Amino acid sequence: MPAQTFHVQAVTLSLGDDLELVESHGFPTVSSLGDKAGRAAVGLRSKIGSLLADAEAVPASSLHRRMTGKDARVEHITLMLEPTKKRADWKAPVELRFDYITWTEADDLYLAFVPVLGVQVIAAKPEQIPARVEAHVRLTLVDRVKRVSLKQLVLSQCVQTLRVESISVSTHIQTPRELEISKNGEKKIKSVLKEVAQKLGQQKVMPAFEMEATLQLMREALESRQPASVLLIGPPGVGKTAAVRELARVHTIDLWSTSGSQLIAGQSGFGQWQERCRDLCREAASTKAVLHLGSLVELMEVGQHSANAQSIASFLRPSIARGELLAIAECTPEQLAIIERRDPHIAGAFVHVRVPEPAPAVTRKILGQVFHHLARKDSDHAQSAPALDWLHRLHQRYATYSANPGRPIRFLTTLVTEQPAGQKTLLTLEQVTAAFTRETGLPEVLLKDELPLDLDATRTWFTHRVIGQPEAVEAVLDLLATIKARLNRPKQPLASFLFVGPTGTGKTELAKSLAEFLFGSASRLARFDLSEFSDAVSVQRLIGGLGQAEGLLTARVREQPFSVLLFDEFEKADPAFFDLLLQILGDGRLTDAAGRSADFCNTVVIMTSNLGAREFQRGSMGFAKSEGDDGGGHFDEAARQFLRPEIYNRLGAILRFHALSRDLMLRVTRRHLDLLRQRDGIRLRDVDLRLGPGVEEHLAARPSPAAGGFGERGQRKSRH
C-alpha cells in the first residue's frame, strides 16, 4: 500500500527566548522542544510518523479519534484565584490567564483543550465552552494549590503565546490483513481458489478435435469488452467438458475447474460455504480467473436444506450476472428446461453456447484423429481403418444412449491402451467385435454378418426353457432375426411385447431366457412389480423426485442400457404409469426429474398381464379348458379393452401364453427335477436322488394346494 498523508493539528507554546514546545492533542504521548521557529514542528512530525507506523501502538481503527477539527482556534480565559487558607507565601488573590483551543467535533458536540493544564472540556453548544473551561480550570488549580507552592503555580504562566497550525504527516499504515501477515507469515494465508479448484492446462490431456466453432464462441464471450459467463448446452457425450479443457490448453485463459461438491466439502457450519464462495469470487476477480463449475443443475441443488433454500447457484448468480465472476457451466437441453422453470434468472446470467452433436462423417474423422494421437508413431494407420469404420457403425447403431463422439472415443481409447506393449498399434475387426460384445452382452452372431443365425438351434434353445409356448418362441425368433438383419425401428426399443395369459405359463421364464440369450446373462433382466406402483406418488419414484437422487427405472436403464425390462402385472399400475410407457414406446427415451435422459433404444420392453385369466379360468389356473381351446381371442379382447388405443397400437406384439396340458406339465416337472439335481445340496454331496414309479406323474397331475395350484409356478413350488 502507498504512503498515506494525515493532517494533524499541532499546538505551539512559545516559552520565550526563541524556545517553543509543540504538541498535538490527539497524540499526548509525544511532544517536541525547539529553539528556532519551525524546528520543533519538524521534530513532532517525525515522532508522530513513527508512532503511526507502529500498528500496535496506534491501531488503524483508532485514528479517527486522534484527529482534531480543522476549525480549531485559540481562545483564553482570565480568573482570580484566592488562597484556600492563610499561608505565609500567599496572602493576596492572584490573576491568572490561560489560553486554550476549541473546535467542533460533530453536530451538537464541541470540545476545548487547555494545553498547560491538560484539561479537556465537552459542551453541547459553543457558548457553553468558556464557562465550562473556567470551571474546570478553577477546580484543577484548587486541587494543585494543596500540593504546590505559589512559585510553582506562577510557572504555569510562562507561556507567552499559543497558536494552532496544521502539519502533514506521511507514513505507511498497515491494514489488518497486512498486520496478520507480518505476524504469522504469508504461508498461513490460504488461497481459496487453490483449495477448491484445479488449474486446467497444466495436465496432459488429449486434444479435442473439430471444436473450433465452439471454442471461438466461448472466447468471444469471455474476452469481449464486457466479458460474460458461458453456459454450454448439449447432450451427454457431445464434448462440453472436452471443449473447456481444450480452451485451457490452446489459449492463455486462466481456467480453474471445480464443482458444487468441492465447494461445499467440509463446510458444516452455518454460513461457511457462503463465506467460502464469497472469498472465491473475490480471489477469482482479482486474479482474472475463469471458473469451470460443471453441471449447473448440481449447483442448483447443492447447499439447500430444510432451513436454507439458497443453493450455490443462486448465491453466485448476482456475481455472475454483474460480470464480477466469469464462469463456465454445463447442462443438457432437457436440463435447461428444468433450470428455466425453477429459476429463469440463473439461465439468463449466462451466454448460451449450443454444442451440437457432430454429423456421422465428422464423428468418423474425429475417431481417426484420436487413433492417430493415441497410436504409436510406427503404426500403420491404414490397416486399422476398417476396424475404425466397424467401430463407428456399431456405435451409430447401438450406442444411442450417449451422443457422439464421447462414447466411441472412450471405447477406442480403451482398445488402444489394451494393446501389447512394445508392438505396433493395430486394430482388427475381431478385437472391436469382442470388446463390444463384452461391454454390451450382445452375442457376436447378431453383430457379425459373416456368422449366420441358426434359427433351428435357437428355437431348440428357447423351447427347452419355455415349454408349451411355440407361438411366443416364434415371436422371439422373429425379433432376433430382425436385430440380425438390422431392420428394427430406430429411436425405439428393440421390441415391445405384451405377454397375456394365465399365471404360471412361462411368461417370466421367457423374459429371463431372452435376457440370457440377447445380453449374455439373466441378470440383465430388470423386473418391476407394478402392483407396487398403484398410485401416482409411487409411479413418480420411477423417474425420481420427492427427495430421490434418481428414478428407479431411469437409473437402472442409465446404468445398463442393454437389458430386458419386465413390467409384471402392469394392469395393476396407476394410470400415470401409462403416460411414461407411452414415451418409452414412442420415443425410446425418458427424462427423470433432474433432467437426465435415459435411452431405451437398446432394451426389450416386456409387460405381463393376467387380463382375462379370471374369466377364462376353470378349475386350477394354468390348465386348459379343453384340448382345443387356448382362449387366444379372449385374452386379445381383454387387452384391447384395457389399454388406451395409442398404447395398444404401439405394442410390437401381443403374445398369448396357452394354458399347459397334462403332458406339458409332465415335461415341466421333469425339467425342474433335473434342475433340482444340479443344486449344491445334491450335486456336491454323495447323494443320489431317485424317484419311484408314478411320482413324476403325480407331481404333474396334483399341484400342491398350499402352493396355490397355479400352472408351472405351482408345480415348481410343490417341489420346494
Secondary structure, DSSP 8 states (H G I E B T S, - for coil): ---EEEEEEEEEEEEETTEEEEEETTEEEEEEEESSTTHHHHHHHHHHHHHHH-TTTS-GGGGGGG---TT-EEEEEEEEE--SS-BTTB-S-EEEEEEEEEEEEETTEEEEEETTTTEEEEESSGGGHHHHHHHHHHHHHHHHHTTS-HHHHHGGG---EEEEEEEEEEE----HHHHHHHHH-GGGS--HHHHH-EETTSS------S-HHHHHHHHHHHSSSS---EEEE--TTSSHHHHHHHHHHHS---EEE--HHHHHTT--STTHHHHHHHHHHHHHHHHT-EEEEEEHHHHHHTT-BTTB---HHHHHHHHHHHTSSEEEEEE-HHHHHHHHHH-HHHHHTSEEEE-----HHHHHHHHHHHHHHHS-TT--HHHHHHHHHHHHHHHHHH-TTS-TTHHHHHHHHHHHHTS-TTS-----HHHHHHHHHHHH---HHHH-TTS---HHHHHHHHHHHSTT-HHHHHHHHHHHHHHHHT-S-TTS-SEEEEEESSTTSSHHHHHHHHHHHHHS-GGGEEEEEGGG--SHHHHHTTT-BTTBSS-HHHHHHHH-SSEEEEEETGGGS-HHHHHHHHHHHHHSEEE-TTS-EEE-TTEEEEEEE-TTHHHH--SSTTB-SSSS---HHHHHHHHHHHS-HHHHTT-SEEEE---B-HHHHHHHHHHHHHHHHTSHHHHTTT------TTHHHHHHHS--GGGT--HHHHHHHHT-
